[in-house]
Amino acid sequence: MRAHLAGRSGRGAGRIIVRNYLERCAAAGIKAGREHEVFDEVMDVIFKLTR
């Protein structure tokens, strides 16, 4: 049970980190004209989280 709760807690923290990145860093990068670089970074994060 504890391992399950720890896993859920880790995923919750991961969601917060990814959301913060998207709201701040990714949005700023896209506005600055670096959309391809930002898309590559987002894809890397998605693949890391779905393994």
C-alpha positions as CSV (number, residue, x, y, z in Angstrom):
1,M,0.0,0.0,0.0
2,R,2.8,2.5,0.9
3,A,4.6,1.8,-2.4
4,H,1.4,2.5,-4.3
5,L,0.9,5.8,-2.4
6,A,4.5,6.8,-3.0
7,G,4.1,6.1,-6.7
8,R,1.0,8.2,-6.8
9,S,2.7,11.0,-4.9
10,G,5.7,10.9,-7.3
11,R,3.3,11.2,-10.3
12,G,1.5,14.1,-8.7
13,A,4.8,15.9,-8.2
14,G,5.8,15.1,-11.8
15,R,2.5,16.7,-13.1
16,I,3.2,19.8,-11.1
17,I,6.8,20.1,-12.5
18,V,5.7,19.5,-16.1
19,R,2.8,22.0,-15.8
20,N,5.2,24.6,-14.4
21,Y,7.6,24.0,-17.2
22,L,4.8,24.3,-19.8
23,E,3.4,27.5,-18.3
24,R,6.7,29.2,-17.9
25,C,9.6,27.9,-19.9
26,A,7.8,26.4,-22.9
27,A,5.4,29.3,-23.3
28,A,8.4,31.8,-23.1
29,G,10.4,29.7,-25.6
30,I,7.5,29.6,-28.1
31,K,6.9,33.3,-27.8
32,A,10.6,33.9,-28.4
33,G,10.4,31.9,-31.7
34,R,12.1,28.7,-30.4
35,E,9.0,26.5,-31.0
36,H,10.9,23.6,-32.6
37,E,13.4,23.4,-29.7
38,V,10.5,23.6,-27.2
39,F,8.5,20.8,-29.0
40,D,11.6,18.6,-28.8
41,E,11.9,19.2,-25.1
42,V,8.2,18.5,-24.5
43,M,8.4,15.3,-26.5
44,D,11.4,14.2,-24.4
45,V,9.5,14.8,-21.2
46,I,6.4,12.9,-22.5
47,F,8.5,9.9,-23.5
48,K,10.3,9.9,-20.1
49,L,7.0,10.0,-18.2
50,T,5.4,7.2,-20.3
51,R,8.1,4.6,-19.9
